[in-house]
Amino acid sequence: MSLPEPSDSTAALVTGASSGIGTEIARELASRGHNLVLVARRHERLSALARELASEHGVRAEPVTCDLAKPASRGRLPGRLEQLGLTVEVLVNNAGFATGGPFYASDPERELQQVRLNVEAVVALCSAFIPPMVERHRGAVLNLASTAGMQPMPYSAGYAAAKAYVLSFSEALHYELAGEGVTVTALAPGPVATEFWEIAGWEVSGESMEQAVPGPAWVRAEDVAHAGVEGLEHGSRVVVPGLPMRAAMLASRYIPNAIKLPSIAAALRRR
Ligand SMILES: NC(=O)c1ccc[n+]([C@@H]2O[C@H](COP(=O)([O-])OP(=O)(O)OC[C@H]3O[C@@H](n4cnc5c(N)ncnc54)[C@H](OP(=O)(O)O)[C@@H]3O)[C@@H](O)[C@H]2O)c1
């Protein structure tokens, strides 16, 4: 029960491959000989990455444009895979974004969009691709959670709740599928410097994340990708990349929410 060996007729499907952690996970899997199906909305970026992976690693890389927040769009993915003649043996649910600020002032449609992409799409792709993996007794699933999902977060309430769902769902599936030849790993990074922060627009104590969060807490996207793929190889349940973040999350388990929440609220409240 670990990362299946690559073959000509199989592929790893990576969502959110047009940027950040998803791009690096695709590179990491290609370097190990896996064909790639690269999914996101920005076709140009996916095509450029597909050309790079094919020429650098000699793998087959297929860009597939899809808005994963839309049920009709993501519902076409299994058929597209069939057309390509590729079987998904590795599924990476990475696409995601975060809202921030007080929930009462946030855009209701954006909040729902976050649930559709960060939660609904993860469940839908797991429903589509895990049953055939169980049938073949072979497969690996990497779901992008976050350290944000390890406690409620005032001023990022929807994002933390979405990632808590992904974490809980993935940990439970890890055990359900342990005897079925399919490994499920939740990858839960702390802060990673990607386009994510620009889109989220989070602030800590009135400063941007880059200014406010100390250097050792940050992990590079390529290191997150490496840790995630290694997690699949080892059949890990949860991977928190980087020692400082791992230690912080371990310590945080012993601090009650009644103490944690006021300090998170004070840090993330906009001035
Ligand atoms: N950066 C961090 O600090 C951090 C920490 C913990 C967890 N994470 C998680 O890691 C994952 C990747 O984040 P990242 O940091 O790499 O962010 P990123 O650079 O902003 O990448 C997000 C990816 O999601 C795709 N995406 C967004 N909306 C989509 C949609 N509706 N349909 C299909 N694809 C969509 C984007 O592609 P298109 O725009 O081309 O569609 C992009 O490829 C997310 O789940 C995030 O929550 C990030």
The ligand as an SDF file (V2000), in Angstrom:
LIG
                    3D

 48 52  0  0  0  0  0  0  0  0999 V2000
    0.2900   28.4360    0.1280 N   0  0  0  0  0  0  0  0  0  0  0  0
    0.0870   28.0500    1.3720 C   0  0  0  0  0  0  0  0  0  0  0  0
    0.6060   28.6620    2.3310 O   0  0  0  0  0  0  0  0  0  0  0  0
   -0.7560   26.8360    1.6800 C   0  0  0  0  0  0  0  0  0  0  0  0
   -0.6760   26.3100    2.9870 C   0  0  0  0  0  0  0  0  0  0  0  0
   -1.4550   25.1930    3.2860 C   0  0  0  0  0  0  0  0  0  0  0  0
   -2.2620   24.6130    2.3370 C   0  0  0  0  0  0  0  0  0  0  0  0
   -2.3120   25.1690    1.0850 N   0  0  0  0  0  0  0  0  0  0  0  0
   -3.1960   24.5220    0.1110 C   0  0  0  0  0  0  0  0  0  0  0  0
   -2.4200   24.0630   -0.9700 O   0  0  0  0  0  0  0  0  0  0  0  0
   -3.1970   24.0330   -2.1560 C   0  0  0  0  0  0  0  0  0  0  0  0
   -2.4440   24.7250   -3.2910 C   0  0  0  0  0  0  0  0  0  0  0  0
   -2.2360   26.0690   -2.9200 O   0  0  0  0  0  0  0  0  0  0  0  0
   -1.0610   26.9680   -3.5150 P   0  0  0  0  0  0  0  0  0  0  0  0
   -0.3920   27.5940   -2.3540 O   0  0  0  0  0  0  0  0  0  0  0  0
   -0.2510   26.2240   -4.4900 O   0  0  0  0  0  0  0  0  0  0  0  0
   -1.9530   28.1020   -4.2060 O   0  0  0  0  0  0  0  0  0  0  0  0
   -1.9240   28.7230   -5.6950 P   0  0  0  0  0  0  0  0  0  0  0  0
   -0.5250   28.9410   -6.1280 O   0  0  0  0  0  0  0  0  0  0  0  0
   -2.8560   29.8900   -5.6380 O   0  0  0  0  0  0  0  0  0  0  0  0
   -2.5590   27.5420   -6.5810 O   0  0  0  0  0  0  0  0  0  0  0  0
   -3.9210   27.2370   -6.5310 C   0  0  0  0  0  0  0  0  0  0  0  0
   -4.2510   26.3200   -7.6970 C   0  0  0  0  0  0  0  0  0  0  0  0
   -5.6530   26.0070   -7.6390 O   0  0  0  0  0  0  0  0  0  0  0  0
   -6.2030   26.1900   -8.9490 C   0  0  0  0  0  0  0  0  0  0  0  0
   -7.6160   26.5550   -8.8990 N   0  0  0  0  0  0  0  0  0  0  0  0
   -8.1760   27.6050   -8.2340 C   0  0  0  0  0  0  0  0  0  0  0  0
   -9.5030   27.6420   -8.4760 N   0  0  0  0  0  0  0  0  0  0  0  0
   -9.7830   26.5860   -9.2970 C   0  0  0  0  0  0  0  0  0  0  0  0
  -10.9690   26.0860   -9.9070 C   0  0  0  0  0  0  0  0  0  0  0  0
  -12.1620   26.6890   -9.6910 N   0  0  0  0  0  0  0  0  0  0  0  0
  -10.8860   25.0040  -10.7190 N   0  0  0  0  0  0  0  0  0  0  0  0
   -9.6920   24.4130  -10.9410 C   0  0  0  0  0  0  0  0  0  0  0  0
   -8.5370   24.8220  -10.3810 N   0  0  0  0  0  0  0  0  0  0  0  0
   -8.5850   25.9010   -9.5730 C   0  0  0  0  0  0  0  0  0  0  0  0
   -5.3730   27.3260   -9.5480 C   0  0  0  0  0  0  0  0  0  0  0  0
   -5.3900   27.2480  -10.9770 O   0  0  0  0  0  0  0  0  0  0  0  0
   -6.2470   28.1570  -11.9760 P   0  0  0  0  0  0  0  0  0  0  0  0
   -6.3320   29.5300  -11.3690 O   0  0  0  0  0  0  0  0  0  0  0  0
   -5.4680   28.0860  -13.2440 O   0  0  0  0  0  0  0  0  0  0  0  0
   -7.5740   27.4740  -12.0660 O   0  0  0  0  0  0  0  0  0  0  0  0
   -3.9870   26.9720   -9.0420 C   0  0  0  0  0  0  0  0  0  0  0  0
   -3.3770   26.0380   -9.8950 O   0  0  0  0  0  0  0  0  0  0  0  0
   -4.5420   24.6830   -1.7920 C   0  0  0  0  0  0  0  0  0  0  0  0
   -5.4820   23.6770   -1.5320 O   0  0  0  0  0  0  0  0  0  0  0  0
   -4.2290   25.4390   -0.5280 C   0  0  0  0  0  0  0  0  0  0  0  0
   -5.3650   25.6070    0.2870 O   0  0  0  0  0  0  0  0  0  0  0  0
   -1.5720   26.2530    0.7260 C   0  0  0  0  0  0  0  0  0  0  0  0
  1  2  1  0
  2  3  2  0
  2  4  1  0
  4  5  1  0
  4 48  2  0
  5  6  2  0
  6  7  1  0
  7  8  2  0
  8  9  1  0
  8 48  1  0
  9 10  1  0
  9 46  1  0
 10 11  1  0
 11 12  1  0
 11 44  1  0
 12 13  1  0
 13 14  1  0
 14 15  2  0
 14 16  1  0
 14 17  1  0
 17 18  1  0
 18 19  2  0
 18 20  1  0
 18 21  1  0
 21 22  1  0
 22 23  1  0
 23 24  1  0
 23 42  1  0
 24 25  1  0
 25 26  1  0
 25 36  1  0
 26 27  1  0
 26 35  1  0
 27 28  2  0
 28 29  1  0
 29 30  1  0
 29 35  2  0
 30 31  1  0
 30 32  2  0
 32 33  1  0
 33 34  2  0
 34 35  1  0
 36 37  1  0
 36 42  1  0
 37 38  1  0
 38 39  2  0
 38 40  1  0
 38 41  1  0
 42 43  1  0
 44 45  1  0
 44 46  1  0
 46 47  1  0
M  CHG  2   8   1  16  -1
M  END
$$$$
